[in-house]
Amino acid sequence: MLAAIHSAAVLGIDAYDVTVEVDAAQGLPQWTIVGLPFGAVKESRERVGAALVNSGFVVPPKRMTINLAPGDRRKEGTAFDLPIALGILVATGQLRAEAVAKIVAVGELGLDGTLRAMRGALPISRRVAQLGRCARTLVLPPANVAEAALVGDTALAAPETLRDLVGALRREELARAEPAVAQPACARESLDFADVVGQGTAKRALEIAAAGAHNLIMVGPPGAGKTMLARRLPSILPALTETEALDVTAIHSVAGVLAPGDPRIVARPFRAPHHTISDAGLIGGGSPPRPGEVSLAHHGILFLDELLEFRRHVVESLRQPMEDGRVVIARAALAIAFPARFTFVGAMNPCPCGNAGDGARACICAAAEIAKYRARLSGPMRDRVDMHVPVGALALATLAAGGEGERSTSIRARVELARARQHARYAASGEIAVNAHVAARVLQSLGELRAEARSLLTSASERLGLTARGYHRVLRVARTIADLDESRSIDSPHVAEALRYRTTGF
């Protein structure tokens, strides 16, 4: 007898339909799984067999052929346990085929038949919601209900055990699962710009970076406050939209790093990997490919502290994601794209000893050592960074005087207004974008660059030897400064300030 169970699998951060076909035929008792199963899928025979027996069902001595269609995509993970078990029950006459016609089943089975948590529940829930008129109920483990319920259009069922599920299907009484009622999620803002004493130039630069999503590098001696400033950048970023929050949560779901209980991600990600990270850890990879730090920072901040201590090839691997907003991991059999639209923030010392440019402490590095140290960051990588910001050492007298600076809430209000102006300006062109990411032709046509500002930008670019990319990045920063000033056009002062962040000497 032949059975077919609807299921789904995740490729990248998107899900696709999988049909689990089971054929129970006379012959030597054996199980054969086809359809490019890999790793844990091959081991499902042992888990499913034990779960069926321990749940009180019969596993007849037949030749079981299990096909995971489509057969040209490699199948990973343990989420096929449940549909395989249901397929065997249908194929052996222990469950009617009509009972499983309107469900999509995913989940790992314990040896006692309990349903255990799996990765990728949110992308699968989004895929089931796309079925529209042919809507089916998604059957999944109870631990994944809160995550899958973030997609409001999906009908969910979450039995505790395989025995409970089969009993409900036989009675045609499959109960809808409802997530536990939780308080509205809110971002925790324990870090505030009011804690930062002085550093007015750096705080202004971070406000511009937040308003236009510009990449930024801070250069200064140890203890100047670079890390302190960077960690407060998320507190002035606009809140995630509903679509952005689902995208970020889907990436974290596939990576298996969602918090248990309440998987909702409402704050923009802030990722700060250690400088010993590998290129696969930063960009993504492995077998099967998993999102790296650049994808986990999607719609948020990727902060590399002690930037020049990272291996050079690791930092250079950021060049393509910074331009394209995504990472493509190519393997022999497939290529997987992960989104990676992040704002890059780096922090570095000006020299090996860290004291170059510090009036209070003398630098002991030779000129050749400083040049070699700074050369760890290549020219093409520097060219992709919109703003280079010097962060000077703070005088102890200023630090002792204390005083509270401007709070993050007021800075964030200006950032949100500037972003709203950008969205309104570019909406007519069909793009919902910020200045850092909008296409250059759209920026040129809608940026409203005044003639005198254009003359200043052109002459300064020639004098400084800026590349075409550098020219456009200065223009993007100038447009953001104009947005913060509530100016319809880009004037000479806006270009002059943008050029200052391009000519720090680092």
C-alpha positions in Angstrom: 0.0 0.0 0.0 1.3 3.5 -0.8 0.9 6.5 1.4 1.8 10.2 0.9 2.3 12.7 3.7 2.7 16.5 3.2 5.8 17.9 4.9 8.3 20.7 4.4 12.0 21.4 4.6 14.2 24.5 4.9 16.7 25.6 2.3 18.6 28.7 3.4 16.0 30.6 5.3 13.0 29.6 3.0 10.9 26.5 3.2 9.8 24.3 0.3 7.2 21.5 0.0 8.3 17.9 0.6 6.1 14.9 0.0 7.0 11.8 2.1 5.9 8.7 0.2 5.9 5.3 1.9 5.4 2.0 0.2 4.9 -1.1 2.3 5.4 -4.2 0.1 5.9 -7.9 0.7 9.6 -9.0 0.9 12.5 -9.1 3.2 11.9 -6.8 6.1 14.0 -3.7 5.5 13.7 0.1 5.4 15.1 2.1 2.4 15.1 5.9 2.5 15.7 7.6 -0.8 15.4 11.2 -2.0 18.9 12.4 -1.0 18.7 11.8 2.7 21.7 12.9 4.7 22.9 12.5 8.3 20.1 12.5 10.8 17.5 11.6 8.1 19.2 8.3 7.5 19.0 7.6 11.3 15.3 8.2 11.4 14.6 4.5 10.9 15.8 3.7 14.4 13.9 6.6 16.0 10.7 6.1 14.1 10.7 2.3 14.6 11.2 2.6 18.3 8.6 5.4 18.6 5.9 3.4 16.8 6.4 0.3 18.9 6.6 2.2 22.2 3.4 4.1 21.2 1.5 0.9 20.8 1.5 0.6 17.0 2.6 -2.4 14.9 5.6 -2.3 12.6 4.9 -5.3 10.3 7.9 -7.2 8.8 7.6 -5.6 5.3 9.9 -4.0 2.8 9.4 -0.2 3.5 10.5 2.2 0.8 10.4 5.8 1.9 10.9 8.5 -0.7 11.4 12.2 0.1 10.2 14.1 -3.0 11.5 16.2 -4.7 14.4 13.8 -5.0 17.0 16.3 -6.3 17.4 18.3 -3.1 19.4 17.0 -0.1 17.3 16.5 3.0 18.8 17.4 6.4 17.7 17.2 10.0 15.3 15.3 12.1 12.0 17.0 11.2 11.0 14.1 8.8 10.5 11.7 11.7 6.9 12.5 12.2 5.7 12.4 8.5 7.6 9.1 8.1 5.9 7.6 11.1 2.5 8.8 9.8 3.3 7.4 6.3 4.1 4.0 7.7 0.8 3.9 9.7 -1.2 4.8 6.6 0.8 2.4 4.3 0.1 -0.5 6.8 -3.6 0.3 7.2 -3.4 1.6 10.8 -4.5 5.1 9.8 -6.9 6.2 7.0 -5.3 8.3 4.2 -8.1 10.8 4.4 -7.1 11.6 8.0 -3.8 13.1 6.9 -4.8 14.7 3.7 -5.1 18.2 5.2 -2.1 18.4 7.4 1.6 19.3 7.0 3.6 17.3 9.5 7.1 18.1 10.8 8.9 17.2 14.0 11.5 14.9 15.6 10.3 11.9 17.5 11.8 10.6 20.8 12.0 6.9 21.3 8.9 7.0 23.5 6.9 8.8 20.8 7.1 12.4 22.2 7.5 15.2 19.7 10.7 17.2 20.2 11.7 20.7 19.1 13.2 21.3 15.6 14.9 24.0 13.7 13.2 26.2 11.1 9.6 26.2 12.4 9.0 29.8 11.4 10.0 29.4 7.7 7.9 26.3 7.4 4.9 28.1 9.0 5.3 30.9 6.5 5.4 28.4 3.7 2.2 26.7 4.9 0.5 30.2 5.2 1.2 30.7 1.5 -1.0 27.8 0.5 -4.0 30.1 0.6 -7.3 28.4 -0.3 -5.7 25.0 0.0 -4.8 25.7 3.6 -3.6 22.8 5.7 -3.0 22.5 9.4 0.7 22.5 10.4 1.4 19.7 12.9 4.6 20.3 14.8 6.1 19.9 18.3 4.7 21.9 21.2 8.1 23.6 21.8 7.8 25.2 18.4 4.3 26.6 18.7 5.3 30.1 19.9 7.7 30.5 17.0 5.3 29.2 14.3 2.4 31.3 15.6 4.3 34.5 14.7 2.8 33.9 11.3 -0.8 34.6 12.1 -2.4 32.9 9.1 -1.2 29.4 9.9 -3.5 26.8 11.6 -1.4 24.9 14.1 -1.7 21.6 16.0 0.8 20.5 18.6 0.2 17.1 20.2 2.5 16.0 22.9 3.0 12.5 21.5 2.6 10.4 18.4 -0.1 8.4 20.1 -2.1 11.6 20.9 -1.8 12.7 17.3 -3.0 9.5 15.8 -5.9 9.3 18.2 -7.0 12.8 17.2 -6.7 12.0 13.5 -8.8 8.9 13.9 -11.5 10.8 15.7 -11.2 13.7 13.3 -10.7 16.0 16.3 -7.4 17.6 15.7 -7.2 20.4 18.3 -5.9 23.8 17.3 -2.8 24.8 19.2 -2.7 28.3 20.7 0.6 29.9 21.9 0.7 30.9 25.6 -0.4 34.4 26.2 2.6 36.6 26.6 3.1 40.2 27.4 3.9 42.4 24.3 7.5 42.1 23.6 9.6 45.2 24.0 13.3 45.9 23.4 15.4 46.1 26.5 17.3 49.4 26.5 19.8 49.1 29.4 22.5 51.0 27.5 22.0 54.7 26.8 24.0 57.5 25.1 23.5 59.6 28.3 26.1 57.4 29.9 28.8 58.6 27.5 30.8 61.6 28.7 32.1 63.9 26.0 32.9 62.4 22.6 30.5 64.8 20.8 32.1 64.2 17.3 31.8 60.4 17.7 28.2 60.6 18.9 27.3 62.9 16.0 28.9 60.4 13.6 26.9 57.5 15.1 23.7 59.4 14.8 24.4 60.0 11.1 25.3 56.3 10.7 22.0 55.2 12.3 19.9 57.6 10.3 21.3 56.4 6.9 22.6 52.9 7.8 26.1 53.9 7.0 29.2 51.7 7.6 31.6 53.2 10.1 35.0 52.7 11.6 36.1 54.4 14.9 39.9 54.9 15.4 41.3 55.8 18.7 43.6 54.8 21.6 42.6 52.1 24.1 40.1 53.3 26.7 38.7 56.1 24.6 35.3 54.6 24.6 34.9 53.1 21.1 33.3 49.9 22.4 31.1 51.8 24.8 29.8 54.0 21.9 29.3 51.1 19.5 27.3 49.1 22.0 24.9 52.0 22.4 24.2 52.4 18.7 21.2 49.9 18.8 19.5 52.2 21.3 19.1 55.0 18.6 18.0 52.7 15.7 14.4 52.6 14.6 12.3 49.6 15.8 12.0 46.7 13.4 9.0 46.6 11.2 6.8 43.5 11.3 8.3 42.2 8.1 11.9 42.8 9.3 11.2 41.1 12.6 9.9 38.0 10.9 13.0 37.9 8.6 15.4 38.3 11.5 13.5 35.6 13.5 13.5 33.2 10.6 17.3 33.5 10.3 17.8 32.9 14.0 15.3 30.0 13.8 17.4 28.3 11.0 20.6 28.9 13.0 19.0 27.4 16.1 19.7 30.3 18.4 16.2 31.5 19.2 15.5 31.9 22.9 13.1 29.1 24.3 9.7 30.2 25.4 9.5 33.6 23.6 11.2 33.5 20.2 10.1 36.9 19.1 12.9 39.2 18.1 11.9 42.8 18.4 15.2 44.6 18.9 17.6 45.1 16.0 20.4 42.5 16.2 23.8 43.5 17.6 26.5 40.9 16.8 30.0 41.3 18.1 32.1 38.2 17.3 35.5 37.6 18.8 38.5 38.3 16.6 39.4 34.6 16.5 36.3 33.8 14.4 36.7 31.8 11.2 35.5 33.0 7.8 32.8 30.3 7.9 31.6 31.5 11.3 31.5 35.1 10.0 30.0 34.5 6.6 28.3 31.2 7.1 28.9 27.7 5.9 29.3 24.2 7.3 27.5 21.1 6.3 24.6 21.7 6.1 25.2 25.4 5.4 24.2 27.6 8.4 23.9 31.4 8.6 27.0 33.2 9.9 27.3 36.3 12.0 26.7 38.6 9.0 23.3 37.0 8.5 22.5 37.0 12.2 23.1 40.7 12.1 20.6 41.2 9.3 18.7 44.5 9.7 21.1 45.3 12.6 24.7 45.9 13.6 27.8 43.8 13.0 30.5 45.1 15.3 34.1 44.1 15.0 36.0 45.3 18.0 39.8 45.3 17.6 39.3 45.2 13.9 42.9 44.8 12.9 43.3 41.7 15.1 40.9 39.7 12.9 42.6 37.6 10.3 42.8 39.6 7.1 41.0 37.1 4.9 38.2 37.0 7.4 37.7 40.8 7.2 38.1 40.7 3.4 35.2 38.2 3.1 32.9 41.0 4.2 33.4 43.0 1.0 30.8 41.2 -1.1 28.0 41.1 1.7 28.5 44.8 2.3 27.8 45.6 -1.3 25.1 43.0 -2.1 23.3 42.7 1.2 23.4 38.9 1.0 25.8 35.9 1.2 25.8 33.1 -1.4 27.3 29.9 -0.1 28.1 27.7 -3.1 28.7 23.9 -2.7 29.1 21.3 -5.4 25.4 20.3 -5.4 23.7 23.7 -4.5 24.1 27.3 -3.8 22.3 28.9 -0.8 21.7 32.6 -0.3 21.4 34.1 3.2 20.3 37.7 3.6 23.0 40.0 5.2 21.8 43.6 5.1 23.7 44.9 8.1 25.4 48.1 9.2 29.1 47.5 9.7 30.9 49.1 12.7 34.5 48.6 13.4 36.8 49.8 16.2 40.6 49.9 15.9 43.7 51.4 17.5 45.7 53.9 15.5 49.0 51.9 15.9 50.4 48.8 17.6 50.9 50.5 21.0 47.6 52.4 20.6 49.0 55.9 21.5 49.5 57.5 18.1 47.7 60.9 18.1 47.3 60.8 21.9 48.6 64.0 23.3 48.9 62.6 26.8 50.9 59.5 26.0 53.8 59.1 23.6 53.7 56.6 20.8 56.7 54.2 20.7 56.0 52.7 17.3 58.2 53.3 14.3 56.6 54.8 11.2 57.2 51.5 9.3 55.4 49.6 12.1 52.4 52.0 12.0 52.2 51.7 8.2 52.4 47.9 8.4 49.8 47.8 11.1 47.3 49.9 9.3 47.9 48.0 6.0 46.1 45.0 7.6 42.9 46.7 6.5 43.0 46.7 2.7 42.2 49.7 0.5 39.1 48.1 -1.1 37.8 47.4 2.4 38.4 50.9 3.6 36.7 52.2 0.4 33.5 50.4 1.4 33.3 52.1 4.8 31.3 55.4 4.5 32.7 57.1 7.7 36.1 57.0 9.4 35.7 58.6 12.8 38.6 59.6 15.2 37.8 59.0 18.9 40.3 60.8 21.1 41.3 60.0 24.6 39.0 61.7 27.2 40.7 64.0 29.7 40.4 62.7 33.2 39.2 66.1 34.4 36.3 65.9 31.9 35.5 62.3 33.1 35.6 63.3 36.7 33.2 66.3 36.1 30.7 63.8 34.8 27.3 65.2 33.7 24.6 63.4 31.7 24.5 63.7 28.0 21.6 63.6 25.6 19.5 60.5 26.0 19.1 57.9 23.3 15.3 58.4 23.1 15.7 62.0 21.8 18.5 61.0 19.4 16.3 58.1 18.1 13.5 60.5 17.4 15.7 62.5 15.0 16.9 59.2 13.4 13.3 58.0 12.9 12.3 61.3 11.3 15.3 61.2 8.9 14.5 57.6 8.0 10.9 58.6 7.3 12.1 61.3 4.9 14.2 58.7 3.0 11.3 56.2 2.7 9.0 59.0 1.4 11.6 60.2 -1.1 12.5 56.8 -2.6 8.9 55.3 -2.5 8.1 56.9 -5.8 11.0 55.1 -7.5 9.6 51.8 -6.2 12.3 51.4 -3.6 11.9 51.3 0.2 15.4 52.0 1.1 17.8 54.2 3.2 20.5 56.4 1.8 23.3 53.8 2.2 21.4 51.1 0.2 19.5 53.0 -2.5 20.7 52.5 -6.0 23.2 55.2 -7.1 21.1 56.3 -10.1 18.1 56.9 -7.8 20.3 58.8 -5.4 21.6 61.0 -8.2 18.2 61.7 -9.6 16.4 62.3 -6.2 19.2 63.5 -4.0 18.7 67.2 -5.0 22.4 68.1 -4.9 22.8 71.9 -5.2 25.2 73.2 -7.9 27.7 74.7 -5.4 27.6 71.5 -3.3 28.3 69.5 -6.5 31.2 71.7 -7.3 32.6 71.3 -3.8 32.2 67.5 -3.9 33.8 67.2 -7.4 36.8 69.3 -6.6 37.4 67.6 -3.2 37.0 64.2 -4.7 39.7 65.0 -7.3 42.0 66.5 -4.7 41.6 63.5 -2.3 41.8 60.9 -5.1 38.5 59.4 -4.3 37.2 56.4 -6.3 33.8 56.4 -7.9 32.6 54.3 -5.0 34.1 56.8 -2.5 32.4 59.7 -4.4 29.0 58.1 -4.0 29.5 57.2 -0.4 30.3 60.8 0.4 27.2 61.8 -1.4 25.1 59.3 0.5 26.4 60.6 3.9 25.8 64.2 2.8 22.2 63.3 1.9 21.7 61.7 5.4 23.1 64.8 7.0 20.7 66.9 5.0 17.8 64.7 6.1 18.8 65.1 9.8 18.8 68.9 9.2 15.4 68.7 7.6 16.8 70.1 4.4 15.2 69.2 1.1 18.4 69.7 -0.8 22.1 68.8 -0.2 24.0 72.0 0.5 27.7 72.8 0.8 27.8 72.4 4.6 26.4 68.9 4.3 29.0 67.9 1.8 31.8 69.5 3.8 30.8 67.5 6.9 30.5 64.3 4.9 34.0 64.9 3.5 35.4 65.3 7.0 34.4 61.7 7.8 36.3 60.6 4.7 39.6 62.4 5.4 40.7 61.4 8.9 44.1 60.3 7.8 43.5 56.7 9.0 
